[in-house]
Amino acid sequence: MSPSTSPRFFTEREVARHSTKDSCWVLLGTRVYDVTAFLRMHPGGEALIRSRAGKDLTRVMEGPPHRHSPNARRWLEQYYIGELDQESGAEETLRVRRKASEQAEEKSAEKTSKMEDEDENSPYKLCSSVDLDKDLVDWRKPLAWQVGNLREKYDAWVHQPVDRPIRLFGNPLMEAATKTSWYWVPVVWLPIVFYLGWHCYTTLAQGNTRIELTSDFSVPIPKHVFPVLFMMGWFLWTFIEYCIHRFVFHMKPPAHNYYLITLHFLLHGQHHKSPYDGSRLVFPPGLASIVVSLFYMSLCKTLPETLGTSVFVGGLCGYVVYDMIHYYLHYGSPKRGSYLYSLKAYHVKHHFEHQRSGFGITTTFWDHPFNTVIPDEKF
């Protein structure tokens, strides 16, 4: 609902009727929210919100067991649809109020239609509550070349998430290159994993692979070592995943540097600004191939080729699992009490409250030795 639009009014009975997965409303005091679109995204699971449909969430938002962050409260405001009418038996008053609010909405719609030239079916129309007049950037234009001008305001702005797709570039080809459907990750990389995995195993099975410890002494590497090398590569990937997320994606660009701010936004800032933009939750294969190639060359220069490739295959498989888990943490609804359930809660807290910690995605292991663990809370 636009900030300039007069609120609609609903009775308690009307709000209570919306308690299904197809239409779920909640209250915060007298404010009414339609959170249907957020059901699957909620870190506590869809069932948790549905169990409180039609009820006042004031105490829940304050906690215990979990006090919701300011970002979570701002996020909720995107689903605001009106106010609760508290006058008992005032049906006539409610009808009058509705008529007045509908008239105000009609006037506001006429004014807005003159300002917006977006297509009626555009995904931008499906999102709410980015104040186009007051936000620090113009959402009607591509954002890539605007964010660098935010300077010292950029860090606070980019960590206030919105439920709205982002357009980075005006050029359609450049824009399309920044988007990747989740299924392209396994389609592109898993055949390579299977091929190289089989190649390494059969090469080791020939019994010709040895590690030379001295000029006169070498140790044979049997085929049974392949699973160990594979898991070593996977484990190594979890460390690389942590380092990239913490030291590259969460670098804090200098406020005076337009280009570093822009680079940060393109790499990761846009994901924090719009964490549920489904087209930008996995790495584009072209960009990922740079990291994958560097990983492969480093291993093959450090270890004998067959051993290095065996470790690489495990790391590449770990990367595929990482991207799939990351997508699922944003759009999946894992079973309460499961490992993925705890990961989803952990990752959502990273987005909404603890942006300087919680850098592990597939595992929280590396957050412990580097002291970046998010405090444990129950949902």
matplotlib code that plots the C-alpha trace (Angstrom):
import matplotlib.pyplot as plt

x = [0.0, 1.3, 2.1, -0.1, -3.1, -5.8, -5.9, -8.7, -10.5, -11.3, -13.3, -11.8, -14.0, -12.7, -9.1, -9.7, -11.1, -7.7, -5.9, -4.9, -1.8, -3.6, -4.5, -2.8, -3.3, -1.8, -2.1, 0.4, -1.7, -4.4, -2.4, -3.3, -0.8, -1.2, 1.8, 0.8, 3.8, 6.1, 4.9, 7.6, 10.3, 9.8, 12.8, 10.5, 8.5, 5.1, 3.2, 4.5, 2.9, -0.3, -0.7, -0.8, -3.0, -5.6, -3.8, -1.9, 1.9, 3.0, 4.3, 5.8, 7.7, 9.1, 10.0, 11.0, 12.2, 13.2, 13.1, 12.7, 15.2, 14.4, 15.0, 12.4, 9.9, 10.6, 10.2, 6.7, 5.6, 5.8, 2.8, 0.6, -2.9, -5.0, -6.3, -8.4, -11.8, -12.2, -15.7, -18.0, -21.2, -20.2, -21.0, -22.3, -19.2, -17.1, -18.9, -18.5, -14.8, -14.3, -16.1, -13.9, -10.7, -11.7, -12.3, -8.9, -7.3, -8.8, -7.4, -4.0, -4.0, -4.7, -1.7, 0.6, -0.3, 1.0, 4.4, 5.0, 5.7, 6.3, 4.3, 1.3, 2.6, 6.1, 7.3, 7.9, 4.2, 3.9, 6.1, 5.1, 6.3, 9.4, 8.7, 9.7, 9.8, 11.7, 14.2, 17.8, 17.8, 15.3, 13.9, 12.4, 15.9, 18.7, 20.5, 24.1, 25.2, 23.3, 24.5, 28.1, 26.6, 25.2, 28.7, 28.6, 24.9, 25.4, 26.2, 23.1, 20.9, 22.1, 21.4, 17.8, 16.2, 13.1, 10.9, 11.3, 13.3, 16.2, 17.1, 20.8, 21.3, 19.3, 20.8, 18.6, 21.6, 23.7, 20.7, 20.0, 23.7, 23.3, 20.4, 20.6, 17.9, 18.9, 18.8, 21.7, 24.2, 23.7, 23.2, 26.5, 28.7, 27.5, 28.5, 32.0, 32.0, 30.8, 33.3, 36.4, 35.4, 35.2, 38.5, 40.4, 39.0, 39.9, 43.3, 44.1, 42.7, 45.5, 48.0, 50.5, 49.9, 52.6, 53.8, 57.5, 58.8, 62.5, 64.3, 64.6, 61.4, 57.7, 54.4, 51.6, 48.2, 45.4, 41.9, 40.5, 42.0, 39.8, 36.8, 39.2, 40.6, 37.1, 35.9, 39.1, 38.2, 34.6, 36.0, 38.4, 35.5, 33.6, 36.7, 36.8, 33.1, 33.5, 36.5, 34.8, 31.6, 33.4, 36.3, 35.1, 31.3, 31.3, 34.1, 33.1, 33.9, 35.3, 32.6, 34.4, 35.1, 32.3, 33.7, 34.3, 30.8, 29.4, 31.5, 30.3, 26.7, 27.1, 28.9, 26.7, 25.1, 22.1, 21.5, 21.3, 19.1, 16.7, 17.3, 14.3, 15.1, 15.0, 16.9, 20.1, 20.5, 23.1, 26.3, 26.1, 28.3, 30.5, 31.4, 31.7, 34.1, 36.7, 36.8, 36.6, 39.5, 41.7, 40.8, 41.7, 45.1, 46.1, 45.5, 47.2, 50.3, 50.4, 49.7, 50.3, 47.7, 45.5, 45.5, 44.9, 42.0, 40.5, 40.5, 39.2, 36.2, 35.2, 35.5, 33.4, 30.7, 30.8, 30.2, 27.2, 25.7, 26.5, 24.5, 21.6, 21.5, 21.7, 18.7, 16.7, 17.5, 15.7, 12.8, 12.5, 10.4, 12.5, 11.0, 11.2, 14.1, 16.1, 19.6, 18.3, 15.8, 18.5, 20.6, 17.7, 17.1, 20.9, 21.1, 18.0, 19.4, 22.6, 20.4, 18.2, 20.2, 23.8, 25.3, 28.8, 28.7, 27.2, 29.2, 28.8, 26.1, 26.4, 27.9, 28.5, 31.8, 34.2, 32.3, 33.5, 37.3, 36.9, 34.5, 31.7, 29.0, 25.5, 24.0, 21.7, 18.0, 14.9, 12.0]
y = [0.0, 3.4, 5.6, 8.3, 6.0, 6.1, 2.8, 0.2, -1.0, -4.6, -6.3, -8.9, -11.5, -10.6, -10.9, -14.2, -15.7, -15.3, -18.2, -20.5, -20.9, -19.2, -16.1, -15.5, -12.2, -11.2, -8.2, -6.0, -3.9, -2.5, -2.8, -5.6, -7.5, -9.9, -12.2, -14.9, -14.2, -14.6, -18.0, -20.2, -17.6, -17.4, -19.0, -20.5, -22.2, -21.8, -23.6, -21.2, -18.2, -20.0, -21.0, -17.3, -16.2, -13.6, -12.9, -10.0, -10.6, -7.8, -10.1, -12.5, -9.8, -8.6, -12.1, -14.2, -16.6, -14.4, -10.6, -9.6, -7.1, -3.7, -5.0, -7.7, -5.1, -3.0, -6.1, -6.7, -3.2, -4.3, -6.4, -3.8, -3.7, -1.7, -1.2, -3.1, -1.5, -1.7, -0.1, -3.0, -3.1, -0.1, -1.8, 1.5, 3.4, 0.7, 1.0, 4.7, 4.4, 1.9, 4.1, 7.0, 4.9, 3.4, 6.9, 8.0, 4.9, 5.7, 9.2, 7.9, 5.3, 8.0, 10.0, 7.0, 5.8, 9.1, 8.6, 4.9, 3.5, -0.1, -2.9, -4.1, -7.7, -6.6, -8.3, -4.8, -4.4, -7.4, -5.8, -3.2, -0.5, 0.9, 4.6, 5.7, 9.3, 9.0, 6.1, 7.0, 5.6, 5.8, 2.3, 3.1, 3.2, 0.6, 0.6, -0.4, 3.1, 4.8, 3.0, 4.4, 7.9, 6.9, 7.1, 6.8, 6.0, 2.9, 0.4, 1.2, 1.3, -2.0, -3.9, -2.8, -5.6, -5.2, -7.7, -6.4, -7.5, -5.4, -4.1, -3.6, -2.5, -0.8, -3.0, -6.2, -8.4, -7.1, -7.5, -11.1, -12.0, -11.3, -13.7, -17.5, -20.0, -22.5, -25.6, -24.3, -25.0, -28.8, -28.9, -27.2, -28.6, -32.1, -33.7, -32.4, -33.8, -37.2, -37.3, -36.2, -38.3, -41.5, -40.5, -40.1, -43.3, -45.4, -43.8, -44.6, -48.2, -48.8, -48.6, -46.3, -43.2, -42.6, -39.8, -39.3, -38.5, -38.6, -39.4, -43.0, -43.5, -43.2, -44.3, -45.9, -44.4, -47.0, -46.4, -46.7, -43.3, -41.5, -41.1, -39.6, -37.1, -36.3, -35.4, -33.4, -31.3, -30.9, -29.8, -27.4, -25.9, -25.1, -23.0, -21.2, -20.6, -19.0, -16.8, -15.6, -14.7, -13.0, -11.2, -10.5, -10.4, -8.6, -6.2, -2.7, -0.5, 3.0, 5.6, 7.8, 5.1, 5.0, 2.0, -0.2, 0.5, -0.4, -3.6, -4.6, -4.1, -6.2, -9.0, -9.3, -6.1, -6.6, -9.9, -8.4, -5.6, -8.0, -11.4, -13.1, -12.2, -15.8, -15.0, -14.0, -16.6, -18.8, -17.9, -17.4, -20.2, -17.7, -15.9, -19.2, -20.6, -18.0, -19.3, -22.9, -22.5, -20.9, -23.6, -26.3, -24.8, -24.2, -27.8, -29.3, -27.1, -28.2, -32.0, -34.6, -34.2, -37.2, -36.4, -32.7, -33.4, -35.8, -33.1, -30.6, -32.9, -33.0, -29.2, -28.7, -31.0, -29.0, -25.8, -27.3, -28.4, -24.9, -23.1, -25.6, -25.2, -21.4, -21.3, -23.7, -21.6, -18.7, -20.5, -23.9, -24.8, -27.4, -29.6, -28.2, -29.5, -30.6, -29.6, -27.4, -25.8, -24.6, -23.5, -21.5, -19.7, -19.0, -17.6, -15.4, -13.9, -13.1, -11.2, -9.4, -8.7, -10.1, -9.0, -9.0, -12.6, -15.9, -16.3, -20.1, -21.3, -25.1, -25.4, -23.1, -24.9, -22.1, -19.5, -21.0, -20.8, -17.3, -16.1, -15.1, -17.3, -15.8, -16.3, -19.2, -18.4, -20.7, -20.0]
z = [0.0, -1.0, 2.0, 0.5, 0.2, 2.9, 4.9, 4.4, 7.5, 8.4, 11.1, 13.4, 11.8, 8.3, 9.5, 11.2, 8.0, 6.3, 7.9, 5.0, 2.9, 0.1, 2.2, 5.5, 7.4, 10.8, 13.1, 14.8, 17.1, 14.9, 11.7, 9.3, 7.1, 4.3, 4.7, 2.3, 0.0, 3.0, 4.3, 2.6, 3.2, 7.0, 8.8, 11.4, 8.7, 7.1, 9.9, 12.5, 10.8, 10.0, 13.6, 14.4, 11.5, 12.4, 15.7, 17.1, 16.8, 19.1, 21.9, 19.3, 17.7, 21.0, 22.2, 23.9, 22.6, 19.6, 19.4, 15.8, 14.4, 13.0, 9.5, 10.2, 11.3, 8.2, 6.1, 7.6, 6.7, 3.0, 3.6, 5.3, 3.8, 6.3, 9.8, 12.2, 12.9, 16.7, 17.0, 17.9, 15.9, 13.8, 10.4, 9.0, 10.1, 8.5, 5.2, 5.2, 5.9, 3.2, 0.7, 1.6, 1.4, -2.0, -3.3, -2.0, -3.6, -6.9, -6.8, -5.8, -8.5, -11.2, -9.9, -9.7, -13.2, -14.6, -12.8, -13.6, -17.0, -16.0, -17.7, -15.8, -15.6, -14.4, -11.2, -9.8, -9.6, -7.4, -4.7, -2.2, 0.1, -1.5, -1.3, -4.8, -3.8, -0.5, -1.2, -1.7, -5.2, -8.1, -8.4, -11.8, -13.2, -13.2, -9.9, -10.9, -11.7, -8.8, -5.7, -5.9, -5.3, -1.9, -0.4, 3.4, 3.3, 1.1, 3.9, 5.9, 2.8, 1.3, 4.6, 4.8, 2.7, 0.5, -1.2, -4.7, -7.8, -8.8, -12.2, -12.4, -16.1, -18.7, -21.5, -21.8, -22.6, -19.7, -17.4, -18.6, -18.0, -14.2, -13.8, -13.5, -12.8, -10.1, -12.3, -14.5, -11.7, -11.7, -15.5, -16.1, -13.3, -12.4, -15.8, -15.1, -11.6, -12.8, -15.7, -13.8, -10.8, -12.9, -14.7, -11.5, -10.0, -13.0, -13.3, -9.6, -10.2, -12.8, -9.9, -11.6, -9.4, -6.9, -4.6, -4.7, -1.2, -2.3, -5.5, -4.3, -2.5, -3.6, -2.2, -4.4, -4.2, -4.4, -5.8, -2.3, -1.5, -4.0, -1.6, 1.0, -1.6, -2.7, 0.8, 1.4, -1.6, -0.3, 3.1, 1.5, -0.5, 2.8, 3.8, 0.5, 0.7, 4.1, 3.0, -0.2, 1.7, 4.5, 2.9, -0.6, -0.5, 2.9, 2.3, 3.4, 0.4, 1.3, 1.3, -1.1, -3.7, -6.3, -8.2, -5.2, -3.9, -7.4, -7.5, -4.1, -5.0, -8.2, -6.4, -3.3, -2.2, -4.5, -2.8, 0.6, -0.7, -2.3, -0.7, -2.3, -5.9, -7.2, -10.4, -8.5, -5.8, -7.6, -9.4, -13.1, -14.6, -16.5, -13.2, -11.3, -13.9, -13.0, -9.4, -10.5, -12.9, -10.2, -7.8, -10.3, -11.4, -7.7, -6.8, -9.9, -9.2, -5.6, -6.0, -8.7, -11.4, -10.6, -6.9, -7.5, -9.8, -7.3, -4.7, -7.2, -8.1, -4.4, -4.2, -7.3, -6.0, -2.7, -4.7, -6.5, -3.1, -1.7, -4.5, -4.2, -0.4, -0.7, -3.0, -0.8, 2.3, 0.7, -1.0, 0.7, 3.8, 5.6, 8.3, 11.8, 13.8, 10.7, 9.8, 6.9, 9.2, 11.5, 8.6, 7.2, 10.5, 10.8, 7.2, 7.5, 10.7, 8.7, 6.2, 8.6, 11.8, 11.8, 8.5, 10.0, 11.2, 10.2, 6.9, 6.7, 4.2, 4.0, 7.5, 10.4, 11.2, 10.1, 12.0, 15.3, 14.9, 13.4, 16.1, 13.7, 15.1, 15.3, 18.8, 19.0, 19.3, 19.0, 16.7]

ax = plt.figure().add_subplot(projection="3d")
ax.plot(x, y, z, "-o")
ax.set_aspect("equal")
plt.show()
